[in-house]
Amino acid sequence: MKNLMLICWLAALLSACSNNSASEERSIEDQEELHAMSIYHLPSDWKTHEGEQIAFSDLKGQPLVVVMIYTACKTACPRLVADMRQIEEKSALAGARQPRYILVSIDPLNDTPERLKQFANANQMEGDQWLFLQGTTAGVREFANVLAVKYKRIDPIDFSHSNIISVFDQKGVLQYQKEGLGMENDEIISKIVEISGT
Amino acid sequence: MKAVILILALILPLSIHGQHQEMVPVTGGVYTPLYGTSKEQVQVADFFLDAFPVSHAAYLDFVKKNPEWRKSEVKRIFADERYLDFWDADFSFPESLAQSPVNHVSWFAAQAYCECQGKRLPTVDEWEFAAMASENQKDARRDSLFNLAILHSYEKPKTYLMKVGTQSSNVWGIYDLHGMVWEWTLDFNAIILTGESRNYGNTDRGLFCASGALGANDLMNYAAFMRYAMRSSLKARSNLATLGFRCARDMHAEQGQIAIEK
């Protein structure tokens, strides 16, 4: 028993580094094919609004349209969400093969899978093309840094954050970013159609 | 059971001091950051901070043990082309740089280095809190000579060639927070300056929720303003000659979340 506890303790001590290399090893056979700029390299794990564990590498082969939001947001996020819905609708009309539309929460402490699911229902984003993700605090920060999204908690409920919608190709490489609200969506839609193919 | 506790007691201090470099305890407190969450003061919890910036020699140890962070192996999504720009190969840099602060490292690389030692990057608030100390005062921001010395050091060229620990330490026993290199912080991407968005018309409400809540609380502190402006201009995969890092860790385990969330 004593030995067991000691082993556990030592394992915990070493875990910070070995976790990293474990995930490196896990994906080592894929490394050759992965583009150097691919988000599939991200080691972080996420939970979907259905409560399933997922990594970005599980989304391999699909174009992704990604935005970072939080569900308690009353200012910019409803407009960001409206933008996403409009982009989804128009891309589908333009004949794009359906990419995945991903909404990543910048508030993983409050945005549980249950809450994300409610948000999806309330915004009629229930089809398979929609995916809501809860990460860890560190995983969310890392992902935001890949997108160059800035955010800061400004009170217990609210965040200040950049409004950026990003498009990734089938290899997980960032191809396009639309910054700001209430802009024309034509450019991002034609980019999605170009990447997804018809 | 007693034996286990004894072993814990023996290992715990080692895990703090036995790693690459010495950490210094910083007793937290309340301070008003330049760009806060409004005019409010920020509570900084007690934390440990590396006494010195990470050197090229220490970084070499890290890349030897972690192949994915070698100059030839690093994934471009985590570090741009200038990663370890002064190194001529995976394990080789000019001898004279060994004890100088490592530079041309990205945020992802710096964060991975700290994680491998069971540490993390300091938050902006922790860094600024520790960096407002002079040789004999914990908060020397009203000391005009202290501020002037920092501003002068920003004008000196190539301070990244200096050796770590050759300047005098501040009152906490921490060296080289000023006068050598800028340093990465965990939440540098929480720095949102208004006026970055002039391409989008004369209001940036379209870019940032509640951006009106942010503003300068202490414009007199021009040196701090420069640091915040520098941070806000960074991308996480940037590698600059003038940017290095050091690591931090929570003093009390349960405070980790608070430090990061704030």
Interface residues (C-beta under 8 A of the other chain):
Chain A: K2 M5 L6 W9 L13 A16 C17 N20 S21 E24 A36 M37 S38 I39 H41 C73 T75 A76 C77 L109 T137 A138 R141 E142 A144 N145 V146 A148 V149 K150 Y151 K152 R153 I154 D155 D158 F159 S160 H161 S162 N163 E179 G180 L181 G182 M183
Chain B: M1 A3 V4 I7 L8 I11 S15 T37 S38 K65 N66 E68 K75 R76 I77 F78 W107 F108 Q111 A112 E115 C116 Q117 G118 L186 D187 N189 A190 I191 I192 S197 Y200 G206 L207 F208 C209 A210 S211 A213 L214 S232 K235 A236 Q257 I260 E261 K262
